[in-house]
Amino acid sequence: SAVISQKPSRDICQRGTSLTIQCQVDSQVTMMFWYRQQPGQSLTLIATANQGSEATYESGFVIDKFPISRPNLTFSTLTVSNMSPEDSSIYLCSVEGLSYEQYFGPGTRLTVT
Amino acid sequence: QKEVEQDPGPLSVPEGAIVSLNCTYSNSAFQYFMWYRQYSRKGPELLMYTYSSGNKEDGRFTAQVDKSSKYISLFIRDSQPSDSATYLCAMNPGAQKLVFGQGTRLTINP
């Protein structure tokens, strides 16, 4: 299984600002995913990021709000733009294994005030 | 109706008990089934994954898939306080996004 790290692990941000979350994998992977997990809830997929192509966003998530970069096979970033308190959540990246299973990073806990 | 249904609990059992966690699903195209364990303030950790129907065992954990009933289970034998966590089932048809259950919060009481 892949080892995944995320930065920052947590942050407290002001309303209207933006935060970029980094996701680093210890091996080359094709598919990377970004999720949001609100308190006490399950995971909601934001977008799928393939290296060399535009990210594919799920219904309810748009590129202007959650721009994603995927510059190579081991790294991706998710930016949460123009934040509001409703964006307070845990943001998780994951990678896909050989049997379509996914491995998750430790998460970034975001609080917007 | 959600594609994947999972009883959110909470579920509380004494140490040493056998725990049964379950999910039902509606999409017959699902072929890959996973169970994740998530401790508080941590990312989900993949516990078990199986393809199609059948059983898979790993130590104290057993995953079962019954595709005819669209029902999957995770059994934990000799449960320990360290098993206290939220357990999430997830599944997909293959090269498509994972669909998650709501998660079951489990507490093992010493």
Contacts between the chains, C-beta under 8 A, distances in Angstrom:
chain1	res1	chain2	res2	distance
A	1	B	46	6.9
A	4	B	43	7.9
A	33	B	97	7.5
A	41	B	102	7.7
A	41	B	103	8.0
A	42	B	88	6.4
A	42	B	100	4.7
A	42	B	101	6.6
A	42	B	102	5.0
A	42	B	103	5.2
A	43	B	44	7.2
A	43	B	88	7.4
A	43	B	100	5.1
A	45	B	97	5.3
A	45	B	98	7.5
A	48	B	97	6.9
A	58	B	97	7.6
A	92	B	43	5.6
A	92	B	44	7.5
A	99	B	32	6.3
A	99	B	49	6.2
A	99	B	51	6.5
A	100	B	32	4.8
A	100	B	92	5.8
A	100	B	94	5.7
A	100	B	95	6.3
A	101	B	32	6.9
A	101	B	34	5.5
A	101	B	46	5.9
A	101	B	49	4.4
A	102	B	34	7.6
A	102	B	46	7.3
A	102	B	90	7.6
A	102	B	98	5.8
A	103	B	46	5.9
A	104	B	36	7.7
A	104	B	43	4.1
A	104	B	44	4.8
A	104	B	45	7.4
A	104	B	46	7.7
A	105	B	43	5.4
A	106	B	42	6.3
A	106	B	43	4.6
A	107	B	41	7.9
A	107	B	42	7.1
A	107	B	43	4.6
A	109	B	41	7.1
